[in-house]
């Protein structure tokens, strides 16, 4: 079977460039240090002048680095507690394994994404000399053909009897409520001690007025590219959905909390937007 043209998803590229721009345009201390994503993308000179890199997008850049840092801090904390598996849904150009080799080598890391994206990323990692670490499992899932990520994960060596951290950021808005619930149920059924970190978008009418136009543009762009946003949740709705799925403990981590945790004391005004994208942290089984 031939793969579609192997190119990274536009959203994945923008995310990688925002993470790189954080190091170039924002003052230290940096919330996240990721230069590997920029290596993978290898953009043309002047990429900093792209419209989606403009100062207008600065709050969204802060949101991207904040959620990534939170997930990786959570993974490190869970590893200290004995968890040895890390699953990234919609992995895109995630670079955890390459940036934190000592930490990642103590885990089995499963990156789930579309076959074309995985093929492209595998080749870029080889070309750049990173290779594919033995603990990194690139799991291609053809969602359009109806493949289930769960079955492909199992075929890649995932141990259902051992706890895991599952991260799903920047994904839930593209799924229907039913599809989100199905994912939540699948993760809630994992071994005791497994946790999920999932981002979700608040209804646009609840967004901070300063960023609402940007969110509306992003939603319009997603629709125009054939991948419309389908789901928005208030924090109460997301917590209720996670409880319905069977999680033992659920927690809402707000953008305000992330700002306090990672951006406190900054004098440049960099911080994630309020009431836009928030996080769910859910624990499977008491």
LINHUWO-V317134 format. One record per backbone hydrogen bond with DSSP energy under -1.0 kcal/mol. CO is the residue of the C=O (numbers start at 1). NH is the residue of the N-H. Records with the same first field share a line. If there is no record, write none. Layout:
BEGIN
CO=NH, NH
END
This chain:
BEGIN
5=7
9=13
10=14
11=15
12=16
13=17
14=18
15=19
16=20
17=21
18=22
20=24
21=25
22=26
35=39
36=40
37=41
38=42
44=47
46=49
47=50
50=53
51=54
54=57
55=58
57=61
58=62
59=63
60=64
61=65
62=66
63=67
64=68
65=69
66=70
67=71
68=72
69=73
70=74
71=75
72=76
73=77
74=78
75=79
76=80
78=83
79=82
84=108
85=165
86=110
87=167
88=112
91=94
95=99
96=100
100=104
101=105
103=106
104=107
108=86
109=137
110=88
111=139
112=90, 91
113=141
114=118
115=119
116=120
117=121
118=122
119=123
120=124
121=125
122=126
123=127
124=128
125=130, 131
126=129
133=136
135=109
137=111
139=113
141=143
142=147
143=146
148=152
149=153
150=154
151=155
153=158
154=157
159=162
164=195
165=87
166=197
167=89
168=199
171=174
172=175
173=230, 231
176=180
177=181
178=182
179=183
180=184
181=185
182=186
183=187
184=188
185=189
187=190
191=194
194=284
195=166
196=282
197=168
198=280
200=278
201=233
203=206
204=207
208=211, 212
211=215
212=216
213=217
214=218
215=219
216=220
217=221
218=222
219=223
220=224
221=225
222=227
223=226
234=238
235=239
236=240
237=241
238=242
239=243
240=244
241=245
242=247
243=246
249=283
251=281
253=279
254=258
255=259
256=260
257=261
258=262
259=263
263=266
274=208
276=202
278=200
279=253
280=198
281=251
282=196
283=248, 249
284=193
END
